[in-house]
Each structure stands twice: as C-alpha cells, then as structure tokens.
C-alpha cells in the first residue's frame, strides 16, 4: 500500500506567514560581507576622465584653481557643470572659465521655469536659451 503525505496549505489570498514574522525588505537587508581580499584604495583614476554630472553653483565668482587642484588629484580632465543658470550669472561663469581654465570646464545653461504656462513663457525661454548659447553655454 502506498503512503501519502498531506500538507495543510493556506488558502489563496491569505498570508502563509504569521504577522509576527519580521519582514525582510530592502531597507533592512544588510548582510555582513564575507569577502576577504587585499585592500587597494584608489585615490586617482588610471586614465583621465570627464565628470559629466556636477553642480558648481559658485562658479561665477569662485577661485577655480582650488577646484582644478582637486580635479587633478583625481585625474579628472574635464568637469561638466550642469548648474550654469542663465543670463548674467551664466555669462560670469563662462567668463571665469575662459579667463582661467578654458579647456577644463563645460558649462550648461538652465531653463528658468518660473511662470511656466503663462502667455509668452515658451518664447521667452527659447530666446533666453538662444542668448545663453551665444554667450558660451555648451548645453
């Protein structure tokens, strides 16, 4: 005679775990590493690189020499500043870069979204971006 094993299954839609079972979610999952290898901390890139996402809000008036020293320590060849703003602020950033380190920075303009949706906003924003590009914005 064959023996059969029967299991009690929870009905569909009912949590099979008790409410007292702790949840293992992403925020709480932090297992200790078991990897044991020699440590080699890198302080500089092997090859020159471009940082394509940076925010330098003080670029119009800052001493770029300090930033260049930090970039050189990392072997960063070029930094892209995505926070160039627009208008006069952008012109001052471009002027600072061109007069001190013209080959080390790329400055992007930003759209001013104040008043978005108002009559004429799109045309005004487009004109400002055109002017920013003429003033030296790279993106």
C-alpha positions in Angstrom: 0.0 0.0 0.0 1.3 3.5 -1.0 1.8 6.1 1.7 0.6 9.6 1.1 1.7 12.8 2.8 -0.7 15.5 3.2 0.2 19.2 3.8 -2.1 21.8 5.1 -2.0 24.7 2.6 -3.1 28.2 3.4 -6.0 29.4 1.2 -5.2 31.7 -1.7 -5.0 35.3 -0.6 -4.1 34.6 3.0 -0.5 35.3 4.1 1.2 32.0 4.9 3.5 33.7 7.3 2.3 34.9 10.7 2.1 38.6 11.4 4.9 38.2 13.9 7.4 37.2 11.3 9.8 40.1 10.6 9.8 41.5 7.1 13.0 41.3 5.1 12.7 44.4 3.0 15.5 46.2 1.1 16.0 48.8 3.8 16.7 46.2 6.4 18.7 43.8 4.3 22.4 44.4 5.1 24.3 41.1 5.3 27.9 41.2 6.5 30.4 40.8 3.8 32.4 37.5 3.8 34.8 38.7 1.1 38.4 38.8 2.3 40.9 40.2 -0.2 43.8 42.7 0.0 42.6 46.3 0.1 43.7 48.7 -2.6 42.1 52.1 -2.1 42.2 54.1 -5.3 42.7 57.9 -4.9 43.1 58.7 -8.6 41.7 57.3 -11.9 44.2 55.4 -14.0 43.1 57.3 -17.1 41.9 60.9 -17.4 38.1 61.1 -17.2 35.3 63.6 -17.7 32.8 64.1 -14.9 29.6 64.5 -16.8 27.3 65.4 -13.9 28.4 68.1 -11.5 26.9 71.1 -9.8 29.1 74.1 -9.2 26.7 76.9 -8.1 29.5 79.2 -7.1 31.3 79.1 -10.4 30.7 82.7 -11.4 32.8 84.0 -8.6 34.8 81.1 -7.2 38.6 80.5 -7.4 38.7 77.8 -10.0 42.3 77.0 -9.0 41.2 75.2 -5.9 38.7 73.1 -7.9 41.4 72.4 -10.5 43.7 71.1 -7.8 41.0 68.7 -6.6 40.3 67.6 -10.2 44.0 67.0 -10.8 44.3 64.8 -7.7 41.5 62.6 -9.1 42.9 62.7 -12.7 39.7 64.4 -13.8 40.4 66.1 -17.2 37.1 67.9 -17.7 34.1 68.8 -15.5 30.6 69.4 -16.8 28.8 72.0 -14.6 25.0 71.4 -15.1 24.2 74.4 -12.9 25.3 77.3 -15.0 21.9 79.1 -14.7 21.3 81.7 -17.4 21.6 85.3 -18.3 24.2 87.3 -16.4 25.1 84.5 -14.0 25.9 82.2 -16.9 28.0 84.9 -18.6 30.0 85.3 -15.4 30.6 81.6 -15.1 31.7 81.4 -18.8 34.0 84.4 -18.3 35.6 82.9 -15.2 36.2 79.6 -17.0 37.5 81.3 -20.2 39.9 83.6 -18.4 41.4 80.9 -16.1 40.9 77.3 -17.3 39.2 77.3 -20.7 39.8 73.7 -21.5 38.8 72.1 -18.2 35.1 73.0 -17.8 31.9 72.7 -19.8 29.0 74.9 -18.6 25.3 74.1 -19.2 22.6 76.7 -19.2 19.4 76.1 -17.2 15.8 77.0 -18.1 14.0 79.3 -15.7 10.7 77.6 -15.1 9.1 80.5 -13.1 5.9 81.5 -14.9 5.7 78.3 -17.0 2.3 78.1 -18.7 1.8 81.9 -18.8 1.3 83.6 -22.1 4.7 84.0 -23.9 6.7 81.9 -21.5 7.8 79.4 -24.1 9.0 82.1 -26.5 10.8 83.9 -23.7 12.5 80.7 -22.5 13.6 79.9 -26.1 15.0 83.4 -26.6 17.0 83.1 -23.3 18.4 79.7 -24.3 19.5 81.1 -27.7 21.2 84.0 -25.9 22.8 81.6 -23.4 24.3 79.6 -26.3 25.6 82.8 -27.9 27.2 83.7 -24.6 29.0 80.4 -24.4 26.8 77.7 -22.9 27.8 74.3 -24.1 24.5 72.6 -23.4 
